Amino acid sequence: MHREKEAVREKKQHDEGIGWDGKTLREQLEAVEDQTEATDHYAGFEKLELKQDNPIQYEQMFSQLRGDLVSAREISKEVAATPIVEQEGELCYGLFTPEGDSIAVSTGILVHIHTMSETIKFMINHDYEESPGIEPGDVFVNNDTHVGDVHACDIMTLIPIFHDGEIVAWAGGVNHVIDTGAIGPGSMNVSQASRFGDGAMYTARKIGENLSLYNSWLKDYPDNTRTPDFLKLDERTRMTGCLMIRDAVNGMIDEYGVDQFKRLSREAIEDGRRGFENRIQKTMLPGTYRGVSFVDALYEGQNNLTREYADENHLMHAPSELHIREDGSFQVSFEGANKWGWHPYNCTPAAMQGGIWVMMTQTVIPNANVNDGAYYSCDFHLPEGSWANTQNTETAHAYAWHFLVSAWAPLWQHLSRGYFARGFREEINAGNANTSNWMQGGGIDQFDKLHAVNSFEVACEGTGARYVDDGEPHAAAIWNPEGDMGDAEVWERTEPLPFLGRAVKPNTGGAGRRRGGSGFESMRTVKDVSRWLLYNMGNGYMSSDSGLFGGYPASTGYILNAKDTDLKERFENGEDYPQHDMDPGSGDFESKIDGEVTRRPEAITTPEGFDDYDMYLNYLRGGSGLGDPLERDPEDVLSDIHDGYVLPQHAEDAYAVVVTKINDEAQHNSAVQGEFELDEEATERLRAEQLEERAEKAQPVSEWYEEECQRIHNEEDLIDDVKKTYESSMRMSKQFTEFYHEFWKLPDDFKFTLSEKAEKSLENRFKSGFKRKWDNHTKGHETWLNVGRDDEPQVPYTWSADRSIQQLPDSEATFETQPAGATTDDD
């Protein structure tokens, strides 16, 4: 390291930068952007000479890097004692070019790969090379969402890697920490209205040199959290992995030479870009795919809000447009998204791009050659000032996932419709579950220490149904394809919340010809605590993941808590007590406990006090269904009952399948006591009746459309929250306003009539203006900015008033040219 630092100092004495051939990092970044734009190939690499001339060495080098990154993750996560990392694997690493583009990635929560990329680019764009300096052995940290992160609880560590005075790469790692010192305990508090309640924020900060951390840092950050020991362990984990990656790169340079490593780093990204476009050309049809999702965040009447003006309800409006170009690249637009709000669910471009990144690695590019090549084939239109791109550093972002995951739900369906059109059936997926509930809280724990909890059981949601099979129950989360709910015993060691029960949650997977995967639930109680707070986080009235091809959405959320209970007495007397809430409408829970029971469909609460023997239901969601439920094989429905995925009465309601109980003794892993058999004649009769009823109730779309036009024009049966949402979108976007007015035959001057409270809310937020974090950006980040409501966006955009929402290319549309090179299963 001493020799490397001397080499850097010598370059500085000759007014040379630490980039290649004496360039500064900013000059090098600008050159890469210019070459990419001029040639449509990453960094101007029109030929993959290393791969073409020496394909075996190319594959060896890339596979070696990939393996080293995976090894770094698997080994370093054992350094940590935090269950979020050790149990769920909430950790990932990336190797990046000097300009910040990922070359190769580990397994894990890949949403954070591109957020690290954005942080490196932020440091370059804001001249960190000059101050505070970037030298061998330096250590940087970031959790600022406006720089490059999803939310403050995702802390990243970045270390530059040098050779002969030049920076050749960056090593980076991210993990989700349990507490960042927000206004409420837990990693993602929900009661704050602005950034100032999100917790400690570290903006691309240099925290060490010579691979040692500054004493000022070591004394500072532990005091900003309720769980200092856990944060120290997490940091050791990230440092360990980054140092392992640094050693691996140095070893590769020693083995192959620095020129070969530099060429590999460029070619691998261009190779990833081509692989992405080849895959799109092979599996999709060019054209425009449209959809929309919504999710609720209901705060009206909530306690413990930090600001009076935050006492309102929010509906996220996420209109989604995917435009597949004929070269296999695509653009995603959220034109029409509504305004950011006084809540912690706002997103930044880094978060939105990270969200699509983790999703694409599970759909379009599920192979080992995963890097920022795919990013260079995607354009993003994220309207400035919307919840997806606030460009206001006052906004809160602690639980950006709540809106982000819902916003990307239509993209699964865009891709699935394209797959279907090209005949790719096994790739079709109705989409993963909305990630909730996140059980969080804190106080004085069972060891009399200040503590916070963040249950990562959410890593095991139900997945969406596939075209060829049902969704997987309690198997994964969109952000963690290696999902693991964790051992109950491990959680009980770190959380003063003993488990009373843990089981599959019936009726949570969406109904369909293929059923969505079921979620599960954990019934928890509180023991040996003081000043203890808990809160709920999830979608309630709304299901953000609609079904596909006639399938039903997954079930919505609800809250079930009980306080001042007689649980202790029931334990002592050996009496029954609630272990589950399998059938919320049965009254079984309430019959086994005395106390103050709260059961309601809203799924978000601000922190509330809980005492010993109070109860909390942690309910994890299921995935959406695919296809008409009346087409599901009745025998499969019977199996669903015995497996605990469907309640008998729901089988009849949703699937028109009639069953009868033949035995009261359970013989299966079932949420329902007893054995059932199928009544084939009654099922056939009921399905015929329901099909006939459908036909009787059906009406031509033209009639429905005219009725809806009149209803919207007259504002009939529209609650204030809905009107506020659409009015916000129309004030945000001239294009969306024209489209909305024309589609629903509204006059040009149409506006929704809002209450005084709603009008004031919109007025205050629109007057807040912009407070941008990026004030010195290179050309590659201009598309985040200056996308005005009166001008066409700088990125291609196709949602306008003169296009029908149903307009797609005709059946003969196809790609003009065949994919470059032979496509393989790995493309």
Helices and strands as residue ranges (DSSP letters): H 2-13, G 20-22, H 25-39, G 42-44, H 49-53, H 55-76, H 83-86, E 91-96, E 102-105, H 111-125, I 129-133, E 139-142, H 145-148, E 154-163, E 166-176, G 195-197, E 205-209, E 212-213, H 215-220, G 221-224, H 228-256, H 258-283, E 287-298, G 308-310, E 313-324, E 330-333, H 349-360, G 375-377, E 378-381, H 401-407, H 409-422, E 440-444, E 450-454, G 456-459, H 488-494, E 499-504, E 520-525, E 530-535, E 559-563, H 567-573, H 588-591, E 596-600, E 608-610, E 615-619, G 629-631, H 634-643, H 648-655, E 659-663, E 675-678, H 680-697, H 701-714, H 720-732, H 734-743, H 756-766, G 779-784
